[in-house]
Amino acid sequence: MAPKKPTAGHNDLSDDFTLWTVYFLLLAWRYTNAASLRTFFQPDEYFQALEPAWNLAFGPDSGAWITWEWREGLRSSLHPVLFAIFYRAAGFASNISDLGPTDRADVLIRTPSLLQSAIAAAIDFFTWRLAHRIYGRQSKITHVTLLLTAVSPWQWFCSVRTFSNSLETALTVFALYYWPWEWYSASSEKGSNSRLSGRFAGNLNVSLFAAALACILRPTNVLVWMVLTVLLFRYNTSKIQTLAVRAVACGILVLIVSLIADTAFYGKLTFPPLNFLQFNVVQSLSTFYGVNRPDYYFTEALSLMLTTALPFAASGLWQGLRRPAASDAEEDRVRQVRHLLTCTVLSMVLVLTLITHKEVRFIYPLLPMLHVIAAEPMTNFFHPFPVPASYTRRALLALMMTANLLIASYAGTTHQRGVIDVMHYLRQQQEARLQHPPTGSQPNITVGFLMPCHSTPWRSHLVHPEIAAWALTCEPPIDIPPEQRATYLDEADVFYKTSAEDWLRSNMASTDTIKRDSLETSSDTVKDDKLRAWPEYLVFFDQLAPTLEHYLTGTQYTECWRGFNTHWYDDARRHGEVVVWCLPTPEDRERQKS
Ligand SMILES: *[C@@H]1O[C@H](CO)[C@@H](O)[C@H](O)[C@H]1NC(C)=O
């Protein structure tokens, strides 16, 4: 397995064919992956991507939920714009093919997966290509890298979700593949002919452009490129100027693109990274979303992200810490790139540790590098791969693959599935009315979610703008003076931390309007328009059932749906199954009377 010289961009035709074949196989894999996910992970998947995209594609009357970040211009529009294009195209295609509301909804719900699986497949593909550049095309280690990323449970769980972190990861590994790793080698300084060859210059521009886009999407990505640039100072100062000039050029280009896009999107001159800093650092609103332990990334996040690959990644990082001899020997060149990747990974984790709000997703862009780093120890441990000589190791490899399969399928189909299932149930209730308009009752269903804010997806799953829905909100204290922020409670806090009954009393119409003997439907009899009418469908977690049973005794509500949500709880407010209570429609009441 003689490693080759790095050959980014150097392919003949049959080579291109193989590469495209691999990409399309990965795409099919990720599409299957996306189509099989049934679970909820984190609200940003919907509220920071699909909802603004929905709003852009179908207009302000389409019922998308726009969070404060999008009202204040904190987020780059480039990410939702991509999904909006797909939504618009899917909406257009369903109109010209005259689909009914149910089929159209099915198409729209699946639409984001088309784009997202292409992004997810790009993560796998360029992780493999990065391994090519380091270990050589035919090396076993390169094959192992592809295997690691393709069967990673984290990739299965997260890469096909519409997080900006997934796109950031794809852009990062793409840029790393085209990054000028040769500059760090011993021979590069000596033979420094200052003119770049055409292809090489092209690759550098491509790399810097992708890196700049990743930074616009998520400003913390700048750390990756800062570390790599600082390391270049240590190896080869003659290239710094070239890098700086091109980085500035690409950066300005991306800034102009994003400034135009954001100004068009927000309807006024907007520069999200600046607003982002202003809100999160200056006003330190991000702590409103949680403060984590300082060791979170090292003790928890890395294990969650790497799962079974963790021991190999740890071993690879340990080996990568040592700075290799500056020689042109192939082995030293490989060690050196691994050393650079190790420095990048560790520095970024260390810097992110300083930020109080931590999530696994924030270190996701490091996963491709970690897979490349883990591949060599793993190949050596399971030598000869894929059928190790030792029986114990054979068994371990089988165990590792089985564990991956179990984790991925549990996380993908079971953990937190109720909050997705309930959206399908509600949508189907509305579709039934669209297909057979009821005579007596409202043509549109009304839904209220008494859950912690953003517990379910929103219009990307409800689809029909006819569904009139509301949920408890959790607006951060933007307009509140800093000294009052410590005691600030958002709506969901008021509901859960003080008294749910008080909240119901001061926000909902009197329960007299929905008593069993009352003749009218709720919405007709609400006089005080500051109070909300009781919705036909009330959605909550089972832990709230005793409170509601007490508050709503003698009303017409009956349970009409219940779905399993999860075996594990980290939040007492989300305990139990997802439950839906309904008010009877006029038809139901007619039936009851006769
Ligand atoms: C039902 O929803 C549609 C779409 O949002 C709206 O145009 C219509 O006025 C609603 N009908 C009623 C009776 O609320």
The ligand as a MOL file (V3000), in Angstrom:
LIG
                    3D

  0  0  0     0  0            999 V3000
M  V30 BEGIN CTAB
M  V30 COUNTS 14 14 0 0 0
M  V30 BEGIN ATOM
M  V30 1 C -59.0620 28.5690 6.5750 0
M  V30 2 O -57.6990 28.7630 6.1910 0
M  V30 3 C -57.5170 29.4620 4.9610 0
M  V30 4 C -56.0460 29.4730 4.6480 0
M  V30 5 O -55.2800 30.0060 5.6780 0
M  V30 6 C -58.0950 30.8550 5.0900 0
M  V30 7 O -57.9390 31.5500 3.8610 0
M  V30 8 C -59.5470 30.7510 5.4690 0
M  V30 9 O -60.0930 32.0450 5.6870 0
M  V30 10 C -59.7480 29.9020 6.7270 0
M  V30 11 N -61.1610 29.7280 6.9610 0
M  V30 12 C -61.7450 29.9890 8.1470 0
M  V30 13 C -63.2080 29.8030 8.2010 0
M  V30 14 O -61.0990 30.3460 9.1160 0
M  V30 END ATOM
M  V30 BEGIN BOND
M  V30 1 1 1 2
M  V30 2 1 1 10
M  V30 3 1 2 3
M  V30 4 1 3 4
M  V30 5 1 3 6
M  V30 6 1 4 5
M  V30 7 1 6 7
M  V30 8 1 6 8
M  V30 9 1 8 9
M  V30 10 1 8 10
M  V30 11 1 10 11
M  V30 12 1 11 12
M  V30 13 1 12 13
M  V30 14 2 12 14
M  V30 END BOND
M  V30 END CTAB
M  END
